[in-house]
Amino acid sequence: MPPSIEETLGRIDDVLRQNRKIEWTYIVLTIALFACGIACIIFALVTGNYAWSTPSAVTTGFLYWPLKEIKSIRRNNIALATAPVLIATLPPLESAKEIQILLHTLYEEEK
């Protein structure tokens, strides 16, 4: 027996909530990483020991990954948020096709 529309929408809402938590974790950690880099630059300028600017360059390089993940999570959230509209407004056959395309897109992004 296939899940009802309410169960499907509930699952989508659960995934969106989990994604929101993960997204905020990435945002907080990205801010902390950025703050560490800025602190190292300021420390290097204040003390005149410019070797302290090296950690800043390293932390800046590490900012790419969390920002990429935040972008991916937001893209997935938008796709998942449109799913209820597809389910509710399209005829069943078209809805099924669009959901398959959506799931395929989300799956391909994860690779």
N, C-alpha and C positions, 0 to 999 in steps of 0.2 A: 504494500500500500504506500503510495507516494506521500511525502509530507504535505500538509495543508499549506495554504498561502500564509496563514498566521505563523506557523512554525518556521517557514522559510524566512519571513520578515524578521522574526525573533532572532534567528541565527545571524542574519545580516546585521541587525542591531548589536548583537553580542560582538561580532567581529569588528564593527566600527568602534565600539567602546574599547576593545583590547588594542586596536590600532592607535586610538587616541592616547592611551597610556604609554604605549611604546614610543609614539611620536614625541610626547612631552619628555620622556626619559632622554631621547636623543637630543632634544633641544636644550635641556638642562646640562647635559654632559658637553655639548658643543659650546655652550656659553662658558662652562668651567674651563674647557680647553683653551678657548680664546682668551679668557681672563688670565690664565697661567702664562700664555705667550706675551700678553701686554705687561704683566708683572715682571717678567724676565727682561723685557726691553727697558722698562723704567728703572729696574735695579741696575742694569748695565749702564744706563746713562747717568744715574746718580752716583754710582761708585767709581765710574771710569774703567771698570773691568769689563771690557767689551766681549769677553768670552761668554758672559751671561746672555748675550743676544742669540747664541747658537740654539738653546732650547726653544726660543721663540720661532726660529725657522722650522724646527722639527714639528712643533705643535701646529704651526700653520699648515704644514703638509698633511697632518692628520685630520684637518678639518674637512677635507674633501669627502671622505667616506660617510661621516654622519649626515652631512648636508645632502649627499646623494640618496641616502636611505630615507631622510625626511621627505624629499621630493617623491620618491617611489611610494611611500606610505600615503601621501596626500593624493597621488594619482589613483591609487587603489581605492581609497575612500570615496573619491568622486565616482569611480566606476560602480562601486557597491551601493552608493546612495542612489544611483539612477536605476538600479535593479527593481525596486518596488514599483516605480512608475512603469517600467516595461511590463512587469507582471500584471499590473492592474489595468493598463490602458490598451494593450495590444491584444488581438485575438490569440488564443492559445498556441496555435502553430507558429505564428510570427514571434510571439513572446519566447517560445522555446528556442527558436533560431537565434534571436538576439541574445538570450542568456548564454547560449553555447558560444557565441562570438565573444561575449564579455568574459566568460571563464577562460576561453582560449587565450585572450589577450592578457589576462592576469597571470595565467600559467607561463606564457612566453616571457613576460617581464621578469619572473622569478629566476629564469635560467641565467 
